[in-house]
Amino acid sequence: MGRPSKYTDEFRRDAVALYRASVGSRSIASVASELGVNHETLRGWVRQAEADAGSAPTG
């Protein structure tokens, strides 16, 4: 079992929404830096959100 996240589900959803709203104008690293999270953490949240929505490539 993994450790509990220090970020709420709401924070994660908002972070993904902020990144999606800035695609093309800002990098994932830039958005992550603004939010105070690691860029790989935000990348993982974005990928998970895509998978949950059924838009991520499989395989």
PDB file of N, H, CA, C and O in Angstrom:
ATOM      1  N   MET A   1       0.841  -1.170   0.000  1.00  0.00           N
ATOM      2  CA  MET A   1       0.000   0.000   0.000  1.00  0.00           C
ATOM      3  C   MET A   1       0.889   1.237   0.000  1.00  0.00           C
ATOM      4  O   MET A   1       1.854   1.303   0.762  1.00  0.00           O
ATOM      5  N   GLY A   2       0.576   2.223  -0.850  1.00  0.00           N
ATOM      6  H   GLY A   2      -0.207   2.169  -1.469  1.00  0.00           H
ATOM      7  CA  GLY A   2       1.359   3.445  -0.939  1.00  0.00           C
ATOM      8  C   GLY A   2       1.032   4.404   0.186  1.00  0.00           C
ATOM      9  O   GLY A   2       0.067   4.230   0.931  1.00  0.00           O
ATOM     10  N   ARG A   3       1.852   5.400   0.280  1.00  0.00           N
ATOM     11  H   ARG A   3       2.635   5.541  -0.324  1.00  0.00           H
ATOM     12  CA  ARG A   3       1.608   6.398   1.319  1.00  0.00           C
ATOM     13  C   ARG A   3       0.531   7.366   0.858  1.00  0.00           C
ATOM     14  O   ARG A   3       0.344   7.558  -0.344  1.00  0.00           O
ATOM     15  N   PRO A   4      -0.177   7.974   1.794  1.00  0.00           N
ATOM     16  CA  PRO A   4      -1.209   8.931   1.418  1.00  0.00           C
ATOM     17  C   PRO A   4      -0.585  10.161   0.753  1.00  0.00           C
ATOM     18  O   PRO A   4       0.513  10.585   1.113  1.00  0.00           O
ATOM     19  N   SER A   5      -1.295  10.719  -0.211  1.00  0.00           N
ATOM     20  H   SER A   5      -2.188  10.374  -0.503  1.00  0.00           H
ATOM     21  CA  SER A   5      -0.800  11.892  -0.917  1.00  0.00           C
ATOM     22  C   SER A   5      -0.936  13.133  -0.042  1.00  0.00           C
ATOM     23  O   SER A   5      -1.884  13.260   0.733  1.00  0.00           O
ATOM     24  N   LYS A   6       0.012  14.034  -0.176  1.00  0.00           N
ATOM     25  H   LYS A   6       0.782  13.930  -0.805  1.00  0.00           H
ATOM     26  CA  LYS A   6      -0.094  15.289   0.560  1.00  0.00           C
ATOM     27  C   LYS A   6      -0.926  16.307  -0.214  1.00  0.00           C
ATOM     28  O   LYS A   6      -1.173  17.411   0.272  1.00  0.00           O
ATOM     29  N   TYR A   7      -1.358  15.934  -1.424  1.00  0.00           N
ATOM     30  H   TYR A   7      -1.158  15.038  -1.819  1.00  0.00           H
ATOM     31  CA  TYR A   7      -2.181  16.808  -2.254  1.00  0.00           C
ATOM     32  C   TYR A   7      -3.607  16.270  -2.314  1.00  0.00           C
ATOM     33  O   TYR A   7      -3.825  15.070  -2.478  1.00  0.00           O
ATOM     34  N   THR A   8      -4.568  17.171  -2.178  1.00  0.00           N
ATOM     35  H   THR A   8      -4.391  18.146  -2.045  1.00  0.00           H
ATOM     36  CA  THR A   8      -5.963  16.755  -2.243  1.00  0.00           C
ATOM     37  C   THR A   8      -6.364  16.459  -3.684  1.00  0.00           C
ATOM     38  O   THR A   8      -5.705  16.896  -4.628  1.00  0.00           O
ATOM     39  N   ASP A   9      -7.446  15.715  -3.838  1.00  0.00           N
ATOM     40  H   ASP A   9      -7.981  15.360  -3.071  1.00  0.00           H
ATOM     41  CA  ASP A   9      -7.972  15.434  -5.182  1.00  0.00           C
ATOM     42  C   ASP A   9      -8.343  16.735  -5.894  1.00  0.00           C
ATOM     43  O   ASP A   9      -8.126  16.877  -7.097  1.00  0.00           O
ATOM     44  N   GLU A  10      -8.897  17.671  -5.147  1.00  0.00           N
ATOM     45  H   GLU A  10      -9.073  17.556  -4.170  1.00  0.00           H
ATOM     46  CA  GLU A  10      -9.278  18.957  -5.730  1.00  0.00           C
ATOM     47  C   GLU A  10      -8.053  19.706  -6.260  1.00  0.00           C
ATOM     48  O   GLU A  10      -8.098  20.276  -7.350  1.00  0.00           O
ATOM     49  N   PHE A  11      -6.960  19.704  -5.492  1.00  0.00           N
ATOM     50  H   PHE A  11      -6.924  19.241  -4.606  1.00  0.00           H
ATOM     51  CA  PHE A  11      -5.731  20.366  -5.935  1.00  0.00           C
ATOM     52  C   PHE A  11      -5.220  19.719  -7.216  1.00  0.00           C
ATOM     53  O   PHE A  11      -4.811  20.415  -8.145  1.00  0.00           O
ATOM     54  N   ARG A  12      -5.242  18.397  -7.266  1.00  0.00           N
ATOM     55  H   ARG A  12      -5.574  17.832  -6.511  1.00  0.00           H
ATOM     56  CA  ARG A  12      -4.781  17.686  -8.463  1.00  0.00           C
ATOM     57  C   ARG A  12      -5.637  18.026  -9.675  1.00  0.00           C
ATOM     58  O   ARG A  12      -5.112  18.300 -10.754  1.00  0.00           O
ATOM     59  N   ARG A  13      -6.961  18.009  -9.495  1.00  0.00           N
ATOM     60  H   ARG A  13      -7.387  17.786  -8.618  1.00  0.00           H
ATOM     61  CA  ARG A  13      -7.856  18.354 -10.607  1.00  0.00           C
ATOM     62  C   ARG A  13      -7.599  19.777 -11.087  1.00  0.00           C
ATOM     63  O   ARG A  13      -7.546  20.027 -12.291  1.00  0.00           O
ATOM     64  N   ASP A  14      -7.441  20.704 -10.154  1.00  0.00           N
ATOM     65  H   ASP A  14      -7.484  20.501  -9.176  1.00  0.00           H
ATOM     66  CA  ASP A  14      -7.190  22.104 -10.514  1.00  0.00           C
ATOM     67  C   ASP A  14      -5.850  22.263 -11.221  1.00  0.00           C
ATOM     68  O   ASP A  14      -5.730  23.046 -12.163  1.00  0.00           O
ATOM     69  N   ALA A  15      -4.845  21.524 -10.767  1.00  0.00           N
ATOM     70  H   ALA A  15      -4.943  20.889 -10.002  1.00  0.00           H
ATOM     71  CA  ALA A  15      -3.526  21.590 -11.393  1.00  0.00           C
ATOM     72  C   ALA A  15      -3.578  21.085 -12.830  1.00  0.00           C
ATOM     73  O   ALA A  15      -2.986  21.689 -13.724  1.00  0.00           O
ATOM     74  N   VAL A  16      -4.284  19.982 -13.052  1.00  0.00           N
ATOM     75  H   VAL A  16      -4.765  19.492 -12.325  1.00  0.00           H
ATOM     76  CA  VAL A  16      -4.430  19.437 -14.402  1.00  0.00           C
ATOM     77  C   VAL A  16      -5.191  20.425 -15.274  1.00  0.00           C
ATOM     78  O   VAL A  16      -4.821  20.644 -16.428  1.00  0.00           O
ATOM     79  N   ALA A  17      -6.246  21.021 -14.740  1.00  0.00           N
ATOM     80  H   ALA A  17      -6.546  20.843 -13.803  1.00  0.00           H
ATOM     81  CA  ALA A  17      -7.036  21.995 -15.506  1.00  0.00           C
ATOM     82  C   ALA A  17      -6.185  23.217 -15.869  1.00  0.00           C
ATOM     83  O   ALA A  17      -6.282  23.731 -16.984  1.00  0.00           O
ATOM     84  N   LEU A  18      -5.358  23.679 -14.939  1.00  0.00           N
ATOM     85  H   LEU A  18      -5.279  23.262 -14.034  1.00  0.00           H
ATOM     86  CA  LEU A  18      -4.483  24.814 -15.216  1.00  0.00           C
ATOM     87  C   LEU A  18      -3.501  24.476 -16.319  1.00  0.00           C
ATOM     88  O   LEU A  18      -3.276  25.286 -17.218  1.00  0.00           O
ATOM     89  N   TYR A  19      -2.913  23.292 -16.262  1.00  0.00           N
ATOM     90  H   TYR A  19      -3.096  22.634 -15.531  1.00  0.00           H
ATOM     91  CA  TYR A  19      -1.984  22.882 -17.308  1.00  0.00           C
ATOM     92  C   TYR A  19      -2.693  22.801 -18.657  1.00  0.00           C
ATOM     93  O   TYR A  19      -2.191  23.313 -19.657  1.00  0.00           O
ATOM     94  N   ARG A  20      -3.853  22.162 -18.684  1.00  0.00           N
ATOM     95  H   ARG A  20      -4.261  21.746 -17.871  1.00  0.00           H
ATOM     96  CA  ARG A  20      -4.584  22.015 -19.944  1.00  0.00           C
ATOM     97  C   ARG A  20      -4.959  23.367 -20.532  1.00  0.00           C
ATOM     98  O   ARG A  20      -4.944  23.534 -21.751  1.00  0.00           O
ATOM     99  N   ALA A  21      -5.293  24.335 -19.686  1.00  0.00           N
ATOM    100  H   ALA A  21      -5.305  24.199 -18.695  1.00  0.00           H
ATOM    101  CA  ALA A  21      -5.659  25.669 -20.157  1.00  0.00           C
ATOM    102  C   ALA A  21      -4.462  26.414 -20.729  1.00  0.00           C
ATOM    103  O   ALA A  21      -4.627  27.374 -21.483  1.00  0.00           O
ATOM    104  N   SER A  22      -3.261  25.977 -20.375  1.00  0.00           N
ATOM    105  H   SER A  22      -3.128  25.197 -19.763  1.00  0.00           H
ATOM    106  CA  SER A  22      -2.064  26.687 -20.821  1.00  0.00           C
ATOM    107  C   SER A  22      -1.244  25.906 -21.841  1.00  0.00           C
ATOM    108  O   SER A  22      -0.133  26.312 -22.179  1.00  0.00           O
ATOM    109  N   VAL A  23      -1.777  24.792 -22.335  1.00  0.00           N
ATOM    110  H   VAL A  23      -2.681  24.462 -22.061  1.00  0.00           H
ATOM    111  CA  VAL A  23      -1.063  23.988 -23.332  1.00  0.00           C
ATOM    112  C   VAL A  23      -0.768  24.867 -24.543  1.00  0.00           C
ATOM    113  O   VAL A  23      -1.642  25.580 -25.037  1.00  0.00           O
ATOM    114  N   GLY A  24       0.464  24.807 -25.006  1.00  0.00           N
ATOM    115  H   GLY A  24       1.174  24.229 -24.605  1.00  0.00           H
ATOM    116  CA  GLY A  24       0.873  25.596 -26.156  1.00  0.00           C
ATOM    117  C   GLY A  24       1.553  26.898 -25.764  1.00  0.00           C
ATOM    118  O   GLY A  24       2.347  27.448 -26.527  1.00  0.00           O
ATOM    119  N   SER A  25       1.238  27.386 -24.573  1.00  0.00           N
ATOM    120  H   SER A  25       0.593  26.939 -23.953  1.00  0.00           H
ATOM    121  CA  SER A  25       1.873  28.632 -24.146  1.00  0.00           C
ATOM    122  C   SER A  25       2.830  28.436 -22.970  1.00  0.00           C
ATOM    123  O   SER A  25       3.726  29.253 -22.754  1.00  0.00           O
ATOM    124  N   ARG A  26       2.641  27.356 -22.215  1.00  0.00           N
ATOM    125  H   ARG A  26       1.914  26.693 -22.391  1.00  0.00           H
ATOM    126  CA  ARG A  26       3.507  27.091 -21.057  1.00  0.00           C
ATOM    127  C   ARG A  26       3.840  25.614 -20.997  1.00  0.00           C
ATOM    128  O   ARG A  26       3.048  24.764 -21.402  1.00  0.00           O
ATOM    129  N   SER A  27       5.009  25.328 -20.491  1.00  0.00           N
ATOM    130  H   SER A  27       5.653  26.018 -20.161  1.00  0.00           H
ATOM    131  CA  SER A  27       5.434  23.939 -20.345  1.00  0.00           C
ATOM    132  C   SER A  27       4.855  23.347 -19.061  1.00  0.00           C
ATOM    133  O   SER A  27       4.413  24.065 -18.165  1.00  0.00           O
ATOM    134  N   ILE A  28       4.873  22.041 -19.005  1.00  0.00           N
ATOM    135  H   ILE A  28       5.232  21.458 -19.733  1.00  0.00           H
ATOM    136  CA  ILE A  28       4.410  21.363 -17.793  1.00  0.00           C
ATOM    137  C   ILE A  28       5.319  21.741 -16.617  1.00  0.00           C
ATOM    138  O   ILE A  28       4.853  21.864 -15.484  1.00  0.00           O
ATOM    139  N   ALA A  29       6.601  21.922 -16.887  1.00  0.00           N
ATOM    140  H   ALA A  29       6.979  21.822 -17.807  1.00  0.00           H
ATOM    141  CA  ALA A  29       7.540  22.309 -15.826  1.00  0.00           C
ATOM    142  C   ALA A  29       7.221  23.700 -15.282  1.00  0.00           C
ATOM    143  O   ALA A  29       7.340  23.945 -14.082  1.00  0.00           O
ATOM    144  N   SER A  30       6.819  24.602 -16.163  1.00  0.00           N
ATOM    145  H   SER A  30       6.722  24.403 -17.139  1.00  0.00           H
ATOM    146  CA  SER A  30       6.480  25.963 -15.751  1.00  0.00           C
ATOM    147  C   SER A  30       5.250  25.972 -14.848  1.00  0.00           C
ATOM    148  O   SER A  30       5.236  26.640 -13.813  1.00  0.00           O
ATOM    149  N   VAL A  31       4.230  25.237 -15.239  1.00  0.00           N
ATOM    150  H   VAL A  31       4.241  24.695 -16.080  1.00  0.00           H
ATOM    151  CA  VAL A  31       3.009  25.157 -14.432  1.00  0.00           C
ATOM    152  C   VAL A  31       3.316  24.495 -13.099  1.00  0.00           C
ATOM    153  O   VAL A  31       2.868  24.965 -12.053  1.00  0.00           O
ATOM    154  N   ALA A  32       4.072  23.411 -13.128  1.00  0.00           N
ATOM    155  H   ALA A  32       4.436  23.029 -13.978  1.00  0.00           H
ATOM    156  CA  ALA A  32       4.424  22.705 -11.897  1.00  0.00           C
ATOM    157  C   ALA A  32       5.204  23.607 -10.945  1.00  0.00           C
ATOM    158  O   ALA A  32       4.963  23.604  -9.738  1.00  0.00           O
ATOM    159  N   SER A  33       6.134  24.374 -11.495  1.00  0.00           N
ATOM    160  H   SER A  33       6.330  24.376 -12.476  1.00  0.00           H
ATOM    161  CA  SER A  33       6.931  25.279 -10.673  1.00  0.00           C
ATOM    162  C   SER A  33       6.039  26.327  -9.999  1.00  0.00           C
ATOM    163  O   SER A  33       6.215  26.644  -8.822  1.00  0.00           O
ATOM    164  N   GLU A  34       5.093  26.851 -10.752  1.00  0.00           N
ATOM    165  H   GLU A  34       4.949  26.594 -11.708  1.00  0.00           H
ATOM    166  CA  GLU A  34       4.169  27.845 -10.195  1.00  0.00           C
ATOM    167  C   GLU A  34       3.363  27.266  -9.040  1.00  0.00           C
ATOM    168  O   GLU A  34       3.081  27.957  -8.061  1.00  0.00           O
ATOM    169  N   LEU A  35       2.996  25.992  -9.161  1.00  0.00           N
ATOM    170  H   LEU A  35       3.226  25.431  -9.956  1.00  0.00           H
ATOM    171  CA  LEU A  35       2.184  25.340  -8.137  1.00  0.00           C
ATOM    172  C   LEU A  35       3.012  24.774  -6.983  1.00  0.00           C
ATOM    173  O   LEU A  35       2.467  24.424  -5.936  1.00  0.00           O
ATOM    174  N   GLY A  36       4.310  24.687  -7.176  1.00  0.00           N
ATOM    175  H   GLY A  36       4.752  24.971  -8.026  1.00  0.00           H
ATOM    176  CA  GLY A  36       5.170  24.165  -6.124  1.00  0.00           C
ATOM    177  C   GLY A  36       5.207  22.650  -6.066  1.00  0.00           C
ATOM    178  O   GLY A  36       5.427  22.065  -5.005  1.00  0.00           O
ATOM    179  N   VAL A  37       4.986  22.006  -7.233  1.00  0.00           N
ATOM    180  H   VAL A  37       4.807  22.481  -8.095  1.00  0.00           H
ATOM    181  CA  VAL A  37       5.069  20.548  -7.289  1.00  0.00           C
ATOM    182  C   VAL A  37       6.139  20.155  -8.303  1.00  0.00           C
ATOM    183  O   VAL A  37       6.511  20.951  -9.165  1.00  0.00           O
ATOM    184  N   ASN A  38       6.621  18.944  -8.195  1.00  0.00           N
ATOM    185  H   ASN A  38       6.318  18.297  -7.495  1.00  0.00           H
ATOM    186  CA  ASN A  38       7.596  18.425  -9.135  1.00  0.00           C
ATOM    187  C   ASN A  38       6.939  18.257 -10.502  1.00  0.00           C
ATOM    188  O   ASN A  38       5.774  17.866 -10.582  1.00  0.00           O
ATOM    189  N   HIS A  39       7.663  18.544 -11.565  1.00  0.00           N
ATOM    190  H   HIS A  39       8.609  18.861 -11.500  1.00  0.00           H
ATOM    191  CA  HIS A  39       7.082  18.444 -12.906  1.00  0.00           C
ATOM    192  C   HIS A  39       6.656  17.016 -13.248  1.00  0.00           C
ATOM    193  O   HIS A  39       5.676  16.818 -13.965  1.00  0.00           O
ATOM    194  N   GLU A  40       7.376  16.034 -12.746  1.00  0.00           N
ATOM    195  H   GLU A  40       8.172  16.195 -12.163  1.00  0.00           H
ATOM    196  CA  GLU A  40       6.989  14.645 -13.007  1.00  0.00           C
ATOM    197  C   GLU A  40       5.709  14.272 -12.256  1.00  0.00           C
ATOM    198  O   GLU A  40       4.935  13.435 -12.720  1.00  0.00           O
ATOM    199  N   THR A  41       5.491  14.884 -11.114  1.00  0.00           N
ATOM    200  H   THR A  41       6.120  15.564 -10.737  1.00  0.00           H
ATOM    201  CA  THR A  41       4.252  14.667 -10.373  1.00  0.00           C
ATOM    202  C   THR A  41       3.076  15.188 -11.191  1.00  0.00           C
ATOM    203  O   THR A  41       2.077  14.488 -11.360  1.00  0.00           O
ATOM    204  N   LEU A  42       3.190  16.414 -11.700  1.00  0.00           N
ATOM    205  H   LEU A  42       4.001  16.982 -11.563  1.00  0.00           H
ATOM    206  CA  LEU A  42       2.124  16.983 -12.517  1.00  0.00           C
ATOM    207  C   LEU A  42       1.932  16.181 -13.800  1.00  0.00           C
ATOM    208  O   LEU A  42       0.799  15.967 -14.232  1.00  0.00           O
ATOM    209  N   ARG A  43       3.020  15.742 -14.405  1.00  0.00           N
ATOM    210  H   ARG A  43       3.940  15.916 -14.054  1.00  0.00           H
ATOM    211  CA  ARG A  43       2.918  14.931 -15.625  1.00  0.00           C
ATOM    212  C   ARG A  43       2.123  13.650 -15.349  1.00  0.00           C
ATOM    213  O   ARG A  43       1.294  13.238 -16.160  1.00  0.00           O
ATOM    214  N   GLY A  44       2.384  13.037 -14.214  1.00  0.00           N
ATOM    215  H   GLY A  44       3.058  13.372 -13.556  1.00  0.00           H
ATOM    216  CA  GLY A  44       1.658  11.829 -13.836  1.00  0.00           C
ATOM    217  C   GLY A  44       0.173  12.100 -13.635  1.00  0.00           C
ATOM    218  O   GLY A  44      -0.667  11.296 -14.040  1.00  0.00           O
ATOM    219  N   TRP A  45      -0.159  13.238 -13.005  1.00  0.00           N
ATOM    220  H   TRP A  45       0.523  13.891 -12.675  1.00  0.00           H
ATOM    221  CA  TRP A  45      -1.562  13.590 -12.815  1.00  0.00           C
ATOM    222  C   TRP A  45      -2.257  13.809 -14.154  1.00  0.00           C
ATOM    223  O   TRP A  45      -3.401  13.396 -14.341  1.00  0.00           O
ATOM    224  N   VAL A  46      -1.560  14.462 -15.085  1.00  0.00           N
ATOM    225  H   VAL A  46      -0.630  14.797 -14.934  1.00  0.00           H
ATOM    226  CA  VAL A  46      -2.133  14.713 -16.407  1.00  0.00           C
ATOM    227  C   VAL A  46      -2.365  13.389 -17.130  1.00  0.00           C
ATOM    228  O   VAL A  46      -3.427  13.175 -17.713  1.00  0.00           O
ATOM    229  N   ARG A  47      -1.383  12.512 -17.092  1.00  0.00           N
ATOM    230  H   ARG A  47      -0.520  12.686 -16.619  1.00  0.00           H
ATOM    231  CA  ARG A  47      -1.527  11.198 -17.742  1.00  0.00           C
ATOM    232  C   ARG A  47      -2.665  10.402 -17.117  1.00  0.00           C
ATOM    233  O   ARG A  47      -3.436   9.757 -17.828  1.00  0.00           O
ATOM    234  N   GLN A  48      -2.774  10.443 -15.805  1.00  0.00           N
ATOM    235  H   GLN A  48      -2.148  10.967 -15.227  1.00  0.00           H
ATOM    236  CA  GLN A  48      -3.845   9.714 -15.129  1.00  0.00           C
ATOM    237  C   GLN A  48      -5.200  10.286 -15.504  1.00  0.00           C
ATOM    238  O   GLN A  48      -6.153   9.537 -15.716  1.00  0.00           O
ATOM    239  N   ALA A  49      -5.296  11.599 -15.586  1.00  0.00           N
ATOM    240  H   ALA A  49      -4.521  12.208 -15.414  1.00  0.00           H
ATOM    241  CA  ALA A  49      -6.561  12.230 -15.976  1.00  0.00           C
ATOM    242  C   ALA A  49      -6.946  11.833 -17.400  1.00  0.00           C
ATOM    243  O   ALA A  49      -8.121  11.610 -17.689  1.00  0.00           O
ATOM    244  N   GLU A  50      -5.961  11.745 -18.282  1.00  0.00           N
ATOM    245  H   GLU A  50      -5.005  11.926 -18.048  1.00  0.00           H
ATOM    246  CA  GLU A  50      -6.227  11.321 -19.657  1.00  0.00           C
ATOM    247  C   GLU A  50      -6.697   9.862 -19.682  1.00  0.00           C
ATOM    248  O   GLU A  50      -7.634   9.517 -20.401  1.00  0.00           O
ATOM    249  N   ALA A  51      -6.047   9.027 -18.902  1.00  0.00           N
ATOM    250  H   ALA A  51      -5.285   9.307 -18.317  1.00  0.00           H
ATOM    251  CA  ALA A  51      -6.442   7.611 -18.843  1.00  0.00           C
ATOM    252  C   ALA A  51      -7.845   7.469 -18.277  1.00  0.00           C
ATOM    253  O   ALA A  51      -8.639   6.669 -18.773  1.00  0.00           O
ATOM    254  N   ASP A  52      -8.153   8.237 -17.245  1.00  0.00           N
ATOM    255  H   ASP A  52      -7.509   8.886 -16.842  1.00  0.00           H
ATOM    256  CA  ASP A  52      -9.484   8.185 -16.626  1.00  0.00           C
ATOM    257  C   ASP A  52     -10.557   8.641 -17.608  1.00  0.00           C
ATOM    258  O   ASP A  52     -11.691   8.165 -17.570  1.00  0.00           O
ATOM    259  N   ALA A  53     -10.186   9.569 -18.488  1.00  0.00           N
ATOM    260  H   ALA A  53      -9.264   9.956 -18.519  1.00  0.00           H
ATOM    261  CA  ALA A  53     -11.146  10.081 -19.479  1.00  0.00           C
ATOM    262  C   ALA A  53     -11.201   9.202 -20.718  1.00  0.00           C
ATOM    263  O   ALA A  53     -12.040   9.409 -21.594  1.00  0.00           O
ATOM    264  N   GLY A  54     -10.308   8.223 -20.792  1.00  0.00           N
ATOM    265  H   GLY A  54      -9.627   8.055 -20.080  1.00  0.00           H
ATOM    266  CA  GLY A  54     -10.288   7.316 -21.932  1.00  0.00           C
ATOM    267  C   GLY A  54      -9.596   7.876 -23.147  1.00  0.00           C
ATOM    268  O   GLY A  54      -9.800   7.382 -24.256  1.00  0.00           O
ATOM    269  N   SER A  55      -8.763   8.922 -22.962  1.00  0.00           N
ATOM    270  H   SER A  55      -8.598   9.324 -22.061  1.00  0.00           H
ATOM    271  CA  SER A  55      -8.103   9.534 -24.109  1.00  0.00           C
ATOM    272  C   SER A  55      -6.610   9.222 -24.194  1.00  0.00           C
ATOM    273  O   SER A  55      -5.922   9.710 -25.090  1.00  0.00           O
ATOM    274  N   ALA A  56      -6.115   8.419 -23.272  1.00  0.00           N
ATOM    275  H   ALA A  56      -6.674   8.022 -22.544  1.00  0.00           H
ATOM    276  CA  ALA A  56      -4.689   8.078 -23.294  1.00  0.00           C
ATOM    277  C   ALA A  56      -4.457   6.873 -24.203  1.00  0.00           C
ATOM    278  O   ALA A  56      -5.275   5.954 -24.239  1.00  0.00           O
ATOM    279  N   PRO A  57      -3.356   6.876 -24.930  1.00  0.00           N
ATOM    280  CA  PRO A  57      -3.047   5.708 -25.763  1.00  0.00           C
ATOM    281  C   PRO A  57      -2.777   4.490 -24.890  1.00  0.00           C
ATOM    282  O   PRO A  57      -2.196   4.613 -23.812  1.00  0.00           O
ATOM    283  N   THR A  58      -3.188   3.336 -25.343  1.00  0.00           N
ATOM    284  H   THR A  58      -3.660   3.236 -26.219  1.00  0.00           H
ATOM    285  CA  THR A  58      -2.949   2.115 -24.575  1.00  0.00           C
ATOM    286  C   THR A  58      -1.887   1.286 -25.263  1.00  0.00           C
ATOM    287  O   THR A  58      -1.682   1.380 -26.474  1.00  0.00           O
ATOM    288  N   GLY A  59      -1.215   0.472 -24.465  1.00  0.00           N
ATOM    289  H   GLY A  59      -1.381   0.395 -23.482  1.00  0.00           H
ATOM    290  CA  GLY A  59      -0.241  -0.458 -25.013  1.00  0.00           C
ATOM    291  C   GLY A  59       1.050   0.144 -25.101  1.00  0.00           C
ATOM    292  O   GLY A  59       2.002  -0.499 -25.544  1.00  0.00           O
TER     293      GLY A  59
END
